[in-house]
Amino acid sequence: MRLRLGNLLFVLGLVVSYYFGYLRGAGVITEEQLRALLVMIATFLLIATEYRHKVVAALAGVTALWLLGILSGEDMIHFLDMEVIGLLFGMMVVVSALKVGGFFGKITSYLSGLGLTGMQFFFVMTSLTAVLSAFLDNITVSLFMITVGIVLSRAMGINPVPITVATASAAVVGGMGTLVGDPPNIMIAAATGITFNEFLVHMGPIAVLAYAVVILTILLIYRKHFISERREGVEIEGQLIDRWITAVGLISFAGAVALFVLQDITGISPATAALYAAVITMILSGDRINDILKDVEWDVLIFLGSLLVLAGGLEKTGVLHLIADALVRSIGPNEPVMVTVLLWISAVLSSVVDNIPVTASLIPVVAEIVEEIGAPHLWWTLAAGAGIGGIATPLASVPMLIAYRTLEQEGHKMSFWEFTKIGLILLAVTTLAFNVYLLLRY
């Protein structure tokens, strides 16, 4: 299946490349703009088909921009947004400390002892995952919660597949609600100066709407799979491995969240708050510092930084200005149409490849459109579209990929297209709900 998808994307890439070549011949785009576009297309294809690891693909794209003379070393440093990288790194350190201390294992033990029915278990797992993903790295949350869900599902005698799909989906939509919950939100905030509270006010209701729509849709699809009253043998033991590290992680996390909320008063940016929390955690962790740093997702940080540089190549060459100008001229000042087009474009693109490069590419486009027509709510439109796009396929986001691979490893194999069929239903229904909500509110 992956090979067929790769062939399809490769052919599509050739068609798009030919079209851009035609535009260059017609004098619409320059030679440098064409090169930057082709590098981005090639990088997207490598990421989407998993022909090479996504970090290798992104770094190859950055290297190509440098070799072609599109970006210099100074340009790369300029486009490498340390607000974004710093915020992600800081929160990863705190989450890693909680993991090393055994905090997530304790949550597993607690859930196993509640004696829940199948339906109660479903709502507890998905709601807890959504809340945790709003404030913690949803990669780590997904790894733990999906494993917990499969273990407890088996013990309760219910099908692990619906719980796994729902848990991964809850991680995706939960991360949409806050500034720190999803990388696209972090990137948008860094580019615009939007505060934590502003994000919560505008994206919180959207995340709640997404959770309601996604969970109800999954319940309809798997309505016969949650009937279970068997509770015996469910309890699982779990102790804190290191109480000191756990306490340090929880205090640092609480302090970071407090600074996020009080940003308007303190003037401390989210990235600075997260780095404060990380530094305190590392100083107080003693000999466990190596264990904590080992669990930080360094590849995610490198991948994100590389994609920011790739998007910078499109920005420097003026490609993004051309796209923004074409959108504004074709749609005009019609804000409802602009909201609809941007929402569905960002959602569809984010369902094909990771939403990080999609967001990095669209942020400068949206910035120009907002400046042209004065519609700041387009930022919430972009955040909603890029966020929900990650629910569509196993390749669209890390939580869905974790769910897909974990089911396969645990003997509950779903084909790529079986998984994608459910994801596409969730994407279509939720994006439509977003569209109605955004048009009514803004």
N, C-alpha and C positions, 0 to 999 in steps of 0.2 A: 504493500500500500504506500509506503514511504517513497519507493522508487517511482511509482506512478504519479504521486503528488509532485515529486521533484521534476519529472519530465514535463508535467503540466506547467509548473512555475517557470521552468527553463524556457519553454516555448513562449509563454506569456512575456518573459523578460526580453526575448528576441524581438517580439512584436513591438513592445514598448520602445526598445532601443532603436528599431528601424524608424518608428514614428518620430522619435527625438532627432534622429539623423535627418529625416525629412525637414523637420522644423529648422535645423541648422542650415540646411541648404536653402531654405526660403528666407533666411536672414532673421528668423524670430529669436533664436538663441545663438550665443557665441560658441566658439570652439571650447573655451575654458568651461563654460556652463555645461556643455555636452559631456565633457570629461567628468566633471563632478557628479552629474546625474548617473552616468554609466557606472562609476565607482559605487554610488549608493545602491543602484539596482543590483549589481553583482554581490555586494555585501548582504543585502536583504535575501537574495536567493540562497547564499551559503547558510545564512541563519535559519531560513524557513525550511530548507531541505535537510538540515543537520548533516550536510556533507562534511563539514568540519565543525569542531567545537565553536560555539558562538563567540567566545573570547578571541579565538584565533581568527575567525572571520572578521570581527570588528577591528582587530589590530591590523589585519591585512588591508582593510579598507583605509585606515589611517595612514599606513605606510605608502599605499598607492597615491593618496593625495599629496604626500610629501615628495615622492619620486616624480610626480607629474608637475611639480612646482606650483600647485594650487594653494597649499598652505606651507608656511615656514614654521620653524620651531616656536617662534614668538607667537604666531597665530594660534598654534595648538594650545599654548599656555593660556592665551586670552580666552579661548572658547571652553577650556576645561573649568567648569563652574564649581569652585570649591565649596560654595554654600550647599550645593546638592550632595557632593561627595562627603563633606564633613558631617552633614546630618545623618546620612545613611550609616557611615562608619560609627558614629557615636552610639546610635541606637543598636547597631549590631553587637557592639562590645557589651552593652548592658544586657541584651537578650542572651548572649553567650554566657555571661556570668550566671544568669538564672538557670540556664541549661546545665552548666557545670555543677552548680549547687544542688541540682535535683529537684528544682521547683516544679518542672513540668511532670516529672514522675509522681510527685505528690498529688497533683491535680488528677492524674490517671487513677490513683488509689482512691481518692475521694469520690470520683464519679462512679467507680465500680461498686461502691458500697451503698449507693442510694436506692437500689432496688426498683429501678424504673421499668415501666412498660415500654414496648417498642416505640410507640408514638411519643411518649414523654422523652425517651432517650434521644429520638430524632430532634426534637425541638431544643433540648438542652445542649446537645452537641453543636448544632448549627448556630444557635444564638451565642454560645460561649466562643465559638470560633470567630464569628463576626465581630464580637466586641474586642477580643484579643487582637485581631488583625487590624483594628482601627488604630491601635497604639503600638503594636509590636510588628516586627518584620514578618510578613505573611508567609515567607518561605519557611522559617523556623516553626511558626504556628501550624502550618500545613503538615510538615513532617511529623510533628508530635500528635496532632489531633487526628490525622488520618490513620496513623498506627493504632491509636487508642480506639478509634471507631471500629476498626476491623476486629481487634481482639475482643472488645465487648460485644459486638454483633454476633460473633461466633458463640460466645458464652451464653447469650440470650436466645440463640436459636433463630436469628433472623438473617436475611440476605445482606451481606456487607456492601454490595454494589451501590444501592441507593444512598446509604449513609456516607459512603466514600465520595460519591459524586456531589452530594449535598454539602458535605464538609468543605470540599475544595471550592465549590461555588460560593459558600458563605465567606471563605477567606478572601475571595476576589472582591465580592461586593462590600464586605466589611471594611476593607482597606480604602474604599472610595470615600468614606465619610469624614476623614480628617486629613490634615496637611501631611502628617507623618505616616499615614497608613499605606500609601502606594507610591512608588517612584514617580509616576506622572504628576501626582499632586505636589510632590516635593519640587519637581522641575518647574511647574507652573508658578509656584509660590516664589521660587528663587528668581524667576524671570520678571515677575510683576510686583513683588513686595507685599503680596496678600498675606495677612496675618493668620495665625492658627485659629483664632475665634471667627474671623470672616469665613474661613474654609468650613468650619464646623456649622455655622449658621446656614450656609448655602448648600453644602454637599451632604450634611447630616441627613436632612429629609430625603435627599435623592438616594442615599445609601439605605435608609429604612424602606423606601419604596422598592428598591431593587431586591432587598432581602425578602420582603413580603411576596413579590411577584415570583421570584426564583423558587422560594420554598413551596409556595402553593402549586406551582407548575410541576415541580418534582414529585410532590404528593399525588398529583393527578396521574402522572406517568407511572409511578410505582405504588399506587394506592393499596395494592394487595400484599405488600411486602413488610408491613410494619405491625402485623398482628402477632403479638407474643406476650405471654404473661409469665414465661419461665424465668425465674430469678435465681434459682439455686446455683451455687458454684460460680457466681459472677465476680465476687470480690477479688481484687488483685492487690497484693501488698506493694507499698511504695514508701520509702523513707527519704528524708532529705539527706543528701550525700555530705554536704558541707553547709551547716547552718550559718556560719559567718559569711560565706560568699553569697548565699541566698539573701541574707539580710542586707548586705551591701548592694546587691543588684536591685532589690525591691526599693530601698531608700533612694538610690540613684535614679531609678525609673520614676518614682513619685516626684522627685525634685525636678526632673526634666519636664514631666507633664505639667507641673505647676508653673514652670517658667514659660512653657508654650502658651498656657492660658493667660498668663499675666504679661504677655509680650507688649501689649499696648501701654502698660504702666512702666515696665522695667526698661523697655527698649532693647532687650536682649533677643537676638534673632534665634529661630529654632535651631539652626546649625550650631550656634555658639552654645545654646543650652544643652544640646546633645553631646557636644564635645566636653563641656563641663562634667556631665554625668559620666562620660567615658573615662576622663582623667581621674576622677574620684574613685571610680570602680577599679581602675588599674593600680592606683597608688595603694588602695586598701586590700587588694587581692593577694598580696604577698607572693608566696611560691606558686600560687595557682595561675599567675599571669600567663604562663605559656599555654596552659590548657584553654584559657579564655580566648587568647588571640588565635589559637589553632582553629577554633570553631567560627571565627569571623568569615563571612562569605567574600573572600578577597576577589574571586573571579567575577562576582557581581559588580564590585566597585570598579574593576578594570574595564569590564564590559560597558558599564554606564559611562565612564569617562571617555572611552573610545567613541561611543555613539554621539556624545556631545560634540566631540571634535569633528565627526563626520557631518553632523548637521551644520556645524560652523563652516564647512566647505561650501555647502549650498547657500548659506547666508552670505559669505564673502563674495561669491561669484555672482550674486544677484538672482539666483534661481528662485529663491523663496519670495522675493519681491515680485517676480513675474507671475508666480502662482497666485499670490494675494491679489495682485492687480487684475488677473484674469477672472478670479472669483467675484471681485467687487464689480467689475464691468459686466460680467454675464448675469449676475443676480441683481445688481443695483442695490439701493438702500433698503430693500425689502427684508427686514429683520426676521420675520417668521420663516421665510424661505432660507435665509442664511443659517439660522439655528438648525433647521431640519437637515440641510445639506451637510453642514459641519458635523452634526451628531452622527449621521449614518456613515459618512466618509471615515471619520475617526474610528467608529465601531468596527466597520468592515475591515479597514486596514489593520487594526489591532487584533483582529481574529486570524489574520493570515500570518503575521509575524509578531514578535514581542512588542508590547505597547510602549516600551521605552524608546526605541528608535522612531516610532510613529509620532510620539509626543515631542521628541526632540526636533523632528522635522517640521511639525505643525506650529510649534510655539511662535517662531518668528512670523509665520503666515498670519496667525490669529492676531498677533500684536499689530501688524500693519492694518488688518481689517478693522480692529477696534479703534485704531487711530483715525481711520478713514470715515467710519460711520458712527462712532461713539456708542458701541454696544458692549459694555464690560461683561454682561452675562454670557458672552461667548466663551469666556474662560471656564465657566461651569459646564457649558456645553461640551467643550473639549475634554474636560476632566471626566465627565459622565461617559462620553463615547469611548475614550481610550481605556477607561476602567472596565466597562462592561464587555468590551471586545475580547478581553482575556478569558472569557467564559466559554468561548465557542469551540475550541479544538484543544487537543493535548499539547499542541505547539504554541498556543496563544499566550500562555502564562505559566509560571513555575508551579503554582498550586495545582493546576489542571494536569500538568505533566507528571507531578508527584503522584496524583491520584491514579492516573492511567498506568504508570509503571508499577506502583505498589499493588494494584489489583492483579496485574500480570504476574508479579513475583509471588503473590499469595495464592495463586491458582484460580483466580476469578477473572480470567482473560476476557476482555472485550476487544473487538476489532477496532481499528482506528475510526472506521466510518460509523460503527455503532455508537462509539463515544461521541463522535462529532455530530451525529444526528441529534442527540439529546442537547448538546451544546448549542447547536444552531437554533433549536426551538427556544431555548432559554434566551439566547441573544436577541432573536426577533421579537419575542413577547416583551422583554424588558426594555429594549430600545424603543419600541412603540410606546410603552408606558412613559419613558423618559421624555419622548417627543411631545406627548400631550401635556405632561407636567410643566416642561420648560416653556411651552407656548402659553399656557394658562398663567404661570407665575410671572413671567418676564415680558 
